[in-house]
Every structure is written in C-alpha cells, then in structure tokens.
Amino acid sequence: MKALLTAAILAIGFASSAHAFDRQTTDALQMCHDYLWEVPAYAELPNAAISVFPGIFDDQSIVVFWNVYWDEPTTRAAGNCTIIDGALEGVEDYLAQE
C-alpha cells in the first residue's frame, strides 16, 4: 500500500511539472499582461480582470491570447499580443476591428 501511495504522489508531481510553462512563454504572458494593464481603458481594473494564455508559438515568436472581462464598470475585450524574440511587436484587439 505504501508503494502505491508513493507512486501516486510521484505521478502527480511529475504530471504537474509537465504542464508548467517554460521561461520564454512565461515572459511572453507577463509582457502581454503588463502591456494591457497600461492601456487606459483597463488601467483601473483589478488584476483578475485580465487573462492571458499562450497560443501559437515557434522558436522566435509567441502569440499570447488575452481577454478582459469585468463588471462595474462593464468591460469586455479580447485579442492577442505577438512577442518576437522577447519583444512585444504587436497587439490586436478583436473587438476594435470593423
């Protein structure tokens, strides 16, 4: 029974670390989040209003998808940030497009 319990704990630990983001992805997520927090329309919102998650990536670039969802004031937005070689190269707001 102890061996089974130990194996289960180790499996959970390995599974958790397998889902962790690498440094490049983590930095890209942070860069996009920080940029959005400085957009005047979102600057006064709490941290929980802005969500970022990794999307498409290759060796040089990462596309980070984002959304802003908050009530009081009601704020809804979504888009993506493109990070190339560690620099924010573009931000797209899907709701601002015509």
ABEGO torsion letter per residue (X at the ends): XAAAAAAAAAAAAAAAAAABBBAAAAAAAAAAAAAAAABAAAAABBAAABBBBBBBBBAABBBBBBBBBBBOBBBBBBEBBBBBGGBBABBBBAAABX
